Structures are given as structure tokens and as C-alpha cells.
Amino acid sequence: DIVCTETEYQSLCGLMRLAGITDLFSGGLFTIFAPSNDAFQAALQSLGQTVDMQDPGVITNILLQHVVWGSAVYSKDLVCDMTVPMSNGDDNTITCKDDDFFVGGPGNDVDAFPGIVSADIDACNGVIHIIDGVLLP
């Protein structure tokens, strides 16, 4: 609900609805690395897609690259160079520079991993971290 009530994250909410995965967040623990509207639009354009996607399978795989099921991973749990198993079966990698954390999927350039710009936003059954890019499978 938090993602869908914030205007800045309407693209994420809309894509979750399109992919039919919003109900999955109603039970159990989760962690979401949530990109902003601008981050999603830039990534989708680079993939030749739009927010009103024609290929829900592509969108579902990308969205699940942003979700950890069964665990609320807070910033205190993050360690430089750790891997985090994501819901699509891929692993994301956490990197550090100075006091900042970055996260990337297998399709992200390691030198341009999205940064975590706001961490530890509590949801009723999980946690959300705002990132400034999209995680690519």
C-alpha cells in the first residue's frame, strides 16, 4: 500500500498491478528495492518498453528482481559485497562506497549500480528501500 499511495512510485505500483503481483504483498515478510517513476521510465526506454508494457512476462521478471520474499532486510543487515537472493531466482549484489550502499542485479553495470537513497521505510509486513535506478535481471 505504501508504494501505491506515494505519487513518486506510481509507475512501480502500476507495473505491479499489470503483472498481477500486488496480492503477493498481503501476507508474509518482504523487502522491496523501489525505484522512482523517473528511474523506471528511463530503464524501460533503454529496454525499448514503456510503462504501459506489452510484455507482462518481462515486467514480472524485472519487478521480482526488486523483491525479497520471506524476509525484511533492513539497512543494518546489509554488508558490502553480499548477495541477496531475489524473488525471480537471481541474486542482487550489495556494494559500498564511503557510507553509501548500492544494489545491482545481473544485468546492471557494476560501475552504475542504483544507490539506496532512502532506507528502512516500514510497511505493515516488510521494509522498502528507495533506489535511484532499476535492478535488471
Buried (B, 14 or more C-beta within 10 A) or exposed (E): EBBBEBEBBBBBBBBBEBBEBBEBBEEEBBBBBBBBBEBBBBBBEEBEBEBEBEEBEBBBBBBBBBBBBEBBBEEEEBEEEBEBEBBBEBEBBBBEEEEEBBBBBEBBEEEEBBBBBEBEBEBEEBBBBBBBBBBBB
